[in-house]
Amino acid sequence: MAEFDTITVGNRVISPIDWEMNPSFSFGTYESWGGRERVRDNNECVYYFFIDGWGDEPKLCLMERAVKHACIIAEIEAPQKLLQDCVDGEGKVAIFEKSFTINQAVKDWLIKNVLSEEGVSDLVKPIVETVDIEEMGPPLPDASSVQLQGEVVTLPSAAQIINDEDIAGVIRKGNFFDRELNPEGRFENLFVAGESPEVAVDLRTGLMWEREGQDIHSIRTMRLNLERVNKEAFAGFSDWRLPSMEEALSLLEPERNMKGLYLHPCFHKMEAFVFVNATRKPGGYWFVDFKQGRAFWSSGSIPGGFGRFVRTV
């Protein structure tokens, strides 16, 4: 075993470090389920370093990653200039890409100052995992206690093909919020409680939504999951489906909630971006991203995304 393959985090001895893994490769391997040849089973973990650039100052972190599991288990006290130089070397990046691959200088520093055969270093600060109790906002009102002002809006629900040049028109026609394409937009929902606590009903659109939604899947396994949900009659119904682009866009709110999502707080935070029942030519699948407040498309070859099924009341 090489001396730079081992690190101790609290009472845990972590070995080996995967120097080839990085945030982008991790997405393809785990979130998009694209590189499963590297994953022998769903319980297999890999460990890699990356730089977290979401805060005011970059942080060097150790990630524990597996299928459907991602956890930062330690922060490493590293020189800020070293980390900033690495981030600056990435050049201009999109606003939603703030996890950076370490460069050779950071790797060399880690090997020299942190990693050893024993793997013990005072620079390694374990992250203490806490139980996250999600804040779901105020209880939803009962439908009998509220009155809808204005008309019910019937949104398109069929499968669609949406090209790049079409998406702005779809967003603006419905006055849906989109951080990039229609930042002044707002669709006025009126959510009330359903008979099951697992669902919310929007009186504005006449749609019933899953509050928790579905874990990350490929589009193929998402559809299989939809078949299962309908077979089991989730919340008492068997006509659940993927939302159309307009239906999913109607959930976007112009301000982030306490969970950091452009979404009503009655919905769970895990499903940060969801499949919609729309494809793109020449290829790709469309999503609505509640974390970034936008619609986007991703490759149709190895897509992976969360789901939030919907039905018409």
N, C-alpha and C positions, 0 to 999 in steps of 0.2 A: 504493500500500500504506500503510495506516495505521501510525503509528509504534509502536502497541502490538500489532502482529500478529506480531512477530518476537522470538525469544529464541535465544541461543546456549548450547548445552549441551556443554561441552568443545570439540570441533572441529566439532560439528554445528550448523548453522543451522536452527532449527525455525520453520516458517511455513506457514500461519497458525495462530494459537490459535483454537480453537472455543469461544467464550464461551457458546454455548447448551448444549453438552454437559455432562453431570454424571453422577454414579454411577448414579442411577436411570434416566435416559434411556439411558445406556450399556447397562444390563442389557436394556432393551427392544429396543435396536437390534442388539446383538451376541449376548448370551447367550441371550435368548429368540427371537432372529431375527425380531423383530416389526416393525422399522422399516427393512427392507431397501431401501426407496426412497432412503434416505440413503447407501447403500453401493453404489458403482458396480462395484467388484470386490473380491475377497477380499484383495487386497494394499493396498488403500487404508487409510491411517492417519489418525486424527484425534488432536489434541493438546489436552488441557484440564487445568485446575487443579482440584484437590479437596483437602479436608482429611482426612487419615488420623487417625482417633480411636481406633485400637486400642491404642496404647501409653499410657504414663503421662501424656504430654503430646501435644497435637495437633500434627501436622506438615503443612506445606503442600507438596504434591507436584505434579509435572507428569507426567501419564499419557500414554503412547503406546498407542492402542487401535485394533484392527482385528478382523476376524472371526477368532475362535480365537486372538487375540493380545492380551495385556494386560501392559504393563511400565511400572513407574515409572522414568522415566529421570533424574529430578532431584528433589532436595529444595530448598526455598527457605527461607533463613533469614529468618523473619518474626517480628515481635513476638508473644510468646506471648499477651498480653492480646487482641490483635486476633483471633487464631485462636480463643481460648477464648470470646470474645464471640460469634463466628460459630457455634460449636458450641452454646453455650447458647441461642442464638436458634432452634435447631431444635426445642427443647422435648424432651419425653420420647420416646425412640426404643427400638425393640426391641433386645435384647442382640446380635442378629446384624446390626444395621445401624449400622456405625461409620465409614462413609465419607460425608463431608458435602459438600454443594454450597457453594461459596464465595458469600458475600454481596457486596453492592455495595461495602461498606467494604474488603473484601479485594481486590476487583477494582481499586478506585481506588488502593490501596496498591501493587499490582503494576504498574500503569501508571506511577505516579509514580516508583517506586524500583527497578524491575527491568527493565521492557520499554522498548525504545527502537528506533530504526531500525536500529542496529547489533546490538542485542540482547545486549550484553555486560554482565554484572554479576557482582561478586564474591559476591553473595548466592546465586547459583545453584550448587549443589553436585551435580555429576553422580554418578549411581549407577553404580558399576563392576559390570558384570554378571559373575557367576562361574558356573562350571559346577556344577550341582546334582546330585551323585551321591546318589541316594535310598538311605537306609538301610532295608533290607528285613527287619531283625530276624534272629534266629538261623535257620539252615537248618531247614526243616520236616522232621520225622522221617519215616522210611519207615513205611508202614502195618504192615509185619511186625514193627517194633520196639516198637510200643505196643499196649496193651490197653485197650479201651473199658470204663470203669466205668459201670455203670447201663445203662439201656435206650436203644435207638435211638428217636429222636423223629421221627415222620412228620408233616411240616408240610403244611397245605393248599397246593396248587400251582395251582389253577384261577383264572381271572380273577374279580374280585370287584367289587361296588359297596359302598363303605364311606362312610357318612354321618358327619358331624361327631360325632354323639352315640355312634357305634359304636367310634371309634378307641381310646378309653381301655380299653374292654372287650377289644378284640383284644390290646392291649399287655399288660394285666394277666393275661389268661388264659394267655398263653405265658410269663409272667414275663420279658418282654423289658425291657431297659433303655430308658428315655426320660427325659431330663433333667427334663422338666416333668410328665409323667403317671405315671411309675413310676421315680423315681430310685433305689429300692432293688432294682430288678429286675436279674437277670443270667441269661443263657442260656449254659450251659457247652458251648462247642464243643470239638471235638478235631480240629484241622487237621493233615493229613499231606500229604506230597508226592504229586503225581500223576505219571503216566508222562511227561508233558510239564512242563517248568519253567514254562509259561505258566498252569498251573492249580493250584488247591489243593482238596483233598477234605476235607470235614467228616464224620468218622466218626459224629458224633452224629446228623446228619440224613440221611446218605447222599447229600449234594449235592456236586457238583463246580462250582467257581466260577472264572471268569476272575480272574486276579490283577491284570491291568492294566485291563481294562474298555474301555469305548467313550467316545470323545470326545463333546462336547456336540452334541445334535441336537434337533430337534422330535420329537414322538411319531411322526409319520408317517415321517420319515427314519430314526428309530431302528428302526422295524419293518422298513424296507427294508434297513437295515444288518444286522439280525438274519437276514433272508433270505440276504444275501450270506455272512455268517459260516457259516450252515448249508450253503450251496451249496459253500463252500470247505472244509467239514469241519474247522473249527478244532480243533486238538489231537486230530484224528482222529475227531471226532464231528459228527453232523448233527442233533442234537435239542436244541440250545440254545434257551433261551426267556428272557423277562423273568421275574424272580422275583416271587412273590406278596408281599403285604405281610408275612406272617409269616416268609417265607424271608429277606427283606431285613432285617427287624427282628432276626433271629437273629444277624446279624453285628455288631450294636451292642455295644460293650463299655463298662463303667461308668467307665472311666478313659481319658483321652486317651493315645495313644501318642506316641512321639518326633516324629511328624509333625503332631501337633495334632489327630488324628482319633480318634473313639471307635470304633476299628476295629483288628483284628489287624494287626500291622506287616507281615505277608506280602503285604498288598494295597497296590497303588500308591496314592499320595496324591492324584493328579489328580482322580479321580472322587469328589469331596467329597459329592455328593448324587446319587442315582440314581432313575430311574423304577422304579415297581413296576407290576405288572399289575392295577391297581385304579383305578377311577374313582369320582367322587363325584356325588351329586345335590344340587342341580340342575345342577352342572357342575364340572369340574376334574379334574386328575390328581393322584394321590398319589405322594409321593417319600419316601425315607428319607435323612436328612441326617446324614452321619457327622461333619461339622464341628461341628454344633450338638447332636448326639445326640438326634434327635427325628424323628418323622414329621410331614409337612406336606403341604398340597395347594396347587396353583397353578392359575391360570386355564387353562381348556381351550382358549382361543382362540389363544394364541401360546405354548404351553409349550415350554420348552427345558431339557434336563437331560442328565446323563451316564447311562451304562448300565453294568451289570455283569451279564452273562448267566450263566445257571445251567443245570444239567441234573441229572437224577436218575441216580445211578450204577446 
